[in-house]
Every structure is written in structure tokens, then in C-alpha cells.
Amino acid sequence: MSIKLITDSACDLSIDYIRENNIDVASLMVNLDGEFILDDLGQTLSHKDFYKKVKEGAMPSTTQVNVGTFHELFERYVKEGKTILYIGLSSGLSGTVSSAVTARKMILEEYPEASISILDSLSVSVGEGILIYKAVEMIKNNKTVEEIVNYLESIKRKVIHGITVDDLNHLKRGGRISGAVAVVGGLLGIKPTLKIDNDGGVVPGEKLKGRKKALKYLVNQIKEKGENIEDQAIFIAHADCLEDALTVKEMILSEYNVKDVIINSIGAVIGTHGGPGTLGVVFIGNER
């Protein structure tokens, strides 16, 4: 049976890459000004328009993928005789993977011979995306689903996320920092950094003064934690700050001999929590 790769919209991969590699995407949703909108990699609502609304004062919230959506998706490909591999947003940040697990149990009761593998990425945005990127390479090399899952499980806690946010108020709204810290940090020009821990949750990193220092910090993470960097594609994700992303790309290429540097936009779901100006660098390293 051929492998059908499925992910969710929190992966922040480009729609072109998704289409080129025949990946199906389960969309999370964003509640924006009272309207529920599919977070479908910028098709229903472009990334540019989403961040424009946020900058104008909109306060979006997000909703995970429900069980019914996964049941419908899994059943479609089970009926086609596909082996399904779903790679999802960290269970430390969303109940989306839990919905997929429940849907899988329901499908197996109806179709006992179905082959559905679910991998909790323990990552976010292009951290999830980098595992999909690896899975695509392995599928093209005719690896079995068992080989792919075993490999991804062995590296998923080595996916390093270096993240900086530009506006502390979005972290305050999400309960990551207190209101007082947000006010003081904003006055002092503090640019906090964030990491993803081994449980797939967001934890604070260093607090740096000024955007330039924050960008340099992201690049330095490669030196501190990178492993076999010359064989890797480094991912950069940005929330409506392409110029900064290009600057970081130049910094990486000037310091490291890497296979590629891929820049993607952060979609509405992840952008809701980080806000405009969020920037992340993701790669495979030694430990989180």
C-alpha cells in the first residue's frame, strides 16, 4: 500500500510544497472578529491580510482540529487502500493530535485492517514542518511507514526551535508572561526568546535588548546546538517580517555551509499566539 502523508495547518509549510508532494492538510481554525476562518496555509485568508487585521487591533483565538474532521479524512484514504501517516502539532500545545488518536480508534473499529500511524511532532510551525520534509524524502526513497516513524521518533526531540517575538503583548494575552512584565519589557525594548522543550511546550529563553541581538541569538543557536549542519536544510519562519527573515538567512549562509535555507510564513494559528514580528529558526541539533 502506498503511503498517504497527512499533516495539519500548524506546520507552516508553503502551499506549493504541500501540493507538489501530495500532502493532505487538516486545518485548524481562527476566530477573527467573530468569524471562524480556516487556517489553510493562507488560501482563505492570506497571511498578509491576517497580520494587517492583528496590527489594526483584532484579537484572534484558535480552535484545534476536531475528531470528525480526522475521521472523514482517514476514512477517505482507508477506502482507497492507503497507508496513512499523520504528523501533527505538538500535544504540548494543542489537542489536535488527541483528536487524531480518537478518530484512529473509531476507524479501526470500522476498518480493522486499516493502517494509520500518528506521530506527535512535539514541535510547532516549521519545527513540525521539518519532520514532514524528512518524511517526504523518505517516502521518495521507498522507505516503509515503520522506517519513517521510527526515524522521526528518534529525531523529534532534536528539532531545535530558536524563536523571538517582537511584541510582548501577544505573549501576555496567551498567559505566557504577566501584564507587568509585558509593560516593563516593552518600555525597555526587551525582545524575549522562546524554546520548545522535550514535552513539546513553550518555555522562555533569553531576554535580549533590541531586535539585532535577538536575530544574532537565533543564528548562534545553530553553532551551539547544531549537528551535521552541512547536510541540513535550515528553516526560517516569519510572521510578516520577511526582511528580518532574509537578514537571518544571509547571516546563516555567511557563517555556515548548509544544504539550503528555506523561508516560510507563519500562519494564522501560530501567528495568533506570537503576533506580527515573530521569527523562528529551526534545525536538527543535539538536544533541546
C-alpha positions in Angstrom: 0.0 0.0 0.0 1.2 3.5 -0.8 1.8 6.0 2.0 -0.6 9.0 2.3 1.1 11.7 4.3 -1.3 14.0 6.3 -0.4 17.0 8.5 -2.2 20.0 9.9 -2.0 23.7 9.1 0.2 24.5 12.1 3.1 23.1 10.1 3.5 26.4 8.3 4.9 24.8 5.1 4.1 26.6 1.8 1.0 25.6 -0.1 3.2 25.0 -3.2 5.3 22.4 -1.3 2.1 20.8 0.1 0.7 20.5 -3.4 3.9 19.3 -5.1 4.2 16.5 -2.6 0.5 15.5 -2.5 0.2 16.1 1.3 -3.3 16.5 2.8 -3.8 19.1 5.5 -6.3 19.2 8.3 -7.0 22.8 9.0 -7.2 24.4 12.5 -9.4 27.4 12.7 -9.1 31.0 13.8 -11.9 33.1 15.3 -11.3 36.5 13.9 -13.7 39.3 14.7 -16.4 36.7 15.5 -15.9 34.8 12.3 -14.4 31.3 12.2 -11.9 31.1 9.4 -10.0 28.0 8.1 -6.2 28.3 8.7 -5.5 26.7 5.4 -1.9 27.9 4.7 -3.1 31.3 3.6 -5.6 30.3 1.0 -8.9 31.5 2.6 -7.2 34.5 4.4 -3.8 35.5 3.2 -1.0 35.8 5.8 -0.6 39.5 4.8 -4.3 40.2 5.4 -4.3 38.3 8.7 -1.4 40.3 10.2 -2.9 43.5 8.9 -6.0 42.8 10.9 -4.0 42.0 14.0 -2.0 45.2 13.7 -5.3 47.1 13.4 -6.3 45.6 16.8 -8.1 42.3 16.0 -7.7 39.7 18.9 -8.0 36.3 17.3 -8.3 33.0 19.1 -7.7 29.5 17.7 -9.5 26.1 17.6 -8.0 22.7 17.2 -8.9 20.2 14.5 -11.9 18.1 15.7 -12.4 14.3 15.7 -14.9 14.4 12.9 -12.6 16.1 10.5 -9.9 13.5 11.1 -12.4 10.6 10.9 -13.6 11.9 7.5 -10.0 12.4 6.3 -8.8 9.0 7.5 -11.8 7.1 6.1 -11.3 8.6 2.7 -7.8 7.2 2.3 -8.5 3.9 4.1 -11.2 3.3 1.5 -8.6 3.9 -1.2 -6.3 1.3 0.4 -3.7 3.8 1.6 -1.3 3.5 4.5 -1.8 6.7 6.5 0.9 8.7 8.3 -0.3 11.8 10.2 2.3 14.1 11.6 0.7 16.7 14.0 1.2 19.8 16.0 2.8 19.2 19.5 0.4 17.7 22.0 2.0 20.1 24.5 0.3 23.0 22.7 -2.9 21.6 21.2 -5.4 18.8 21.5 -5.2 18.2 17.7 -3.1 15.1 17.9 -5.5 13.8 20.6 -8.4 14.3 18.2 -6.5 12.3 15.6 -5.9 9.4 18.0 -9.6 9.3 18.9 -10.5 9.3 15.2 -8.0 6.5 14.5 -9.6 4.3 17.2 -13.0 4.9 15.6 -11.7 4.0 12.1 -10.1 0.8 13.4 -13.4 -0.4 14.8 -15.0 0.1 11.4 -12.0 -1.0 9.3 -9.8 -3.4 11.4 -7.3 -3.8 8.6 -6.6 0.0 8.3 -3.0 1.2 8.7 -2.9 4.6 10.4 0.2 5.9 12.1 0.1 9.1 14.2 3.2 10.9 15.1 3.1 13.7 17.8 5.8 16.1 16.5 6.4 17.7 19.9 7.1 20.7 17.6 5.4 23.8 16.3 5.3 25.7 13.0 8.3 24.7 10.7 9.6 22.5 13.5 6.6 20.3 12.7 7.3 21.1 9.0 10.9 19.8 9.1 9.7 16.4 10.2 7.2 16.4 7.2 10.1 17.4 5.0 12.1 14.4 6.2 9.1 12.1 5.8 8.7 13.3 2.2 12.4 12.5 1.4 12.0 9.0 2.9 8.8 8.3 1.0 10.6 9.2 -2.2 13.3 6.7 -1.2 10.7 4.0 -0.8 11.0 3.6 2.9 8.3 1.8 4.8 5.9 3.7 7.2 7.6 1.8 10.0 11.0 3.0 9.0 9.8 6.6 8.7 8.0 6.6 12.0 11.0 5.0 13.8 13.4 7.6 12.3 11.1 10.6 13.1 10.6 9.4 16.7 14.4 9.2 17.1 14.9 12.8 16.0 11.8 14.7 17.0 13.3 15.8 20.3 16.4 17.0 18.4 14.3 19.5 16.4 15.7 22.8 17.8 13.4 25.9 17.8 15.0 29.3 18.3 12.2 31.9 18.4 11.9 35.6 19.1 8.8 37.7 19.3 8.5 41.4 18.6 5.6 42.4 20.8 5.2 41.1 24.3 1.5 41.8 24.5 0.7 38.7 22.5 2.5 36.5 25.0 0.7 38.3 27.8 -2.7 37.5 26.2 -1.7 33.9 25.9 -0.8 33.7 29.6 3.0 33.2 28.9 4.0 36.4 30.8 2.4 38.8 33.2 1.0 42.2 32.2 3.6 43.9 34.3 6.4 42.1 32.6 4.9 43.0 29.2 4.8 46.7 30.1 8.3 46.9 31.5 9.8 44.8 28.7 8.1 46.9 26.1 9.5 50.1 27.7 13.0 48.6 27.8 12.9 47.3 24.3 13.2 43.7 25.5 12.9 41.0 22.8 12.3 37.7 24.6 13.3 34.4 23.0 11.4 31.2 23.3 12.2 27.5 23.1 10.3 24.2 22.7 11.1 21.7 25.5 11.1 17.9 25.3 7.4 17.7 26.1 6.6 20.0 23.2 5.7 23.0 25.3 6.9 26.6 25.0 9.4 27.8 27.6 11.2 31.1 28.0 14.7 31.6 26.6 17.0 34.6 27.0 15.7 38.1 27.2 17.6 40.4 24.9 17.6 44.1 24.4 16.9 45.1 20.8 16.0 43.2 17.6 19.5 42.9 16.3 20.7 41.0 19.3 17.6 38.7 19.1 18.4 37.9 15.4 22.0 37.2 16.2 20.9 34.9 19.0 18.8 32.8 16.6 21.8 32.3 14.3 24.1 31.5 17.3 21.7 28.7 18.2 23.0 26.8 15.2 26.6 26.9 16.4 25.6 25.9 20.0 23.2 23.1 19.2 23.5 22.2 15.5 24.6 18.7 14.4 25.7 17.8 10.9 24.6 21.2 9.7 26.2 20.9 6.3 23.8 18.1 5.5 20.7 20.1 6.5 18.1 22.4 5.2 17.6 25.2 7.8 14.1 26.5 8.2 13.1 30.1 8.9 9.5 31.1 9.8 8.4 34.7 10.0 5.2 36.5 10.9 5.0 39.3 8.4 8.7 40.2 8.8 10.2 38.9 5.6 13.1 41.5 5.7 14.3 40.2 9.0 14.0 36.6 7.7 16.1 37.4 4.7 18.7 39.1 7.0 18.8 35.9 9.2 19.2 33.8 6.0 22.2 35.9 4.9 23.7 35.6 8.4 23.3 31.8 8.3 24.8 31.5 4.8 27.7 33.7 5.7 28.6 31.6 8.7 27.6 28.0 7.9 27.9 25.7 4.9 24.3 24.3 4.9 22.4 22.4 2.2 19.6 25.0 2.0 17.8 27.8 3.9 14.0 27.7 3.5 11.9 30.7 4.4 8.2 30.2 5.2 5.4 32.4 6.5 3.9 31.7 9.9 0.2 31.1 9.5 -2.8 32.5 11.4 -2.9 29.8 14.2 0.7 30.2 15.3 0.7 33.9 14.4 -2.2 34.4 16.8 0.0 33.4 19.8 3.3 35.0 18.7 2.0 38.1 16.9 3.5 40.0 14.0 7.2 40.1 14.0 7.7 36.6 15.4 10.7 34.9 13.8 11.9 31.4 14.3 15.0 29.4 13.1 14.5 25.6 13.1 17.1 22.8 12.5 18.1 19.4 13.7 20.5 19.5 16.7 21.9 17.5 19.6 19.4 18.3 22.3 16.8 20.9 23.2 
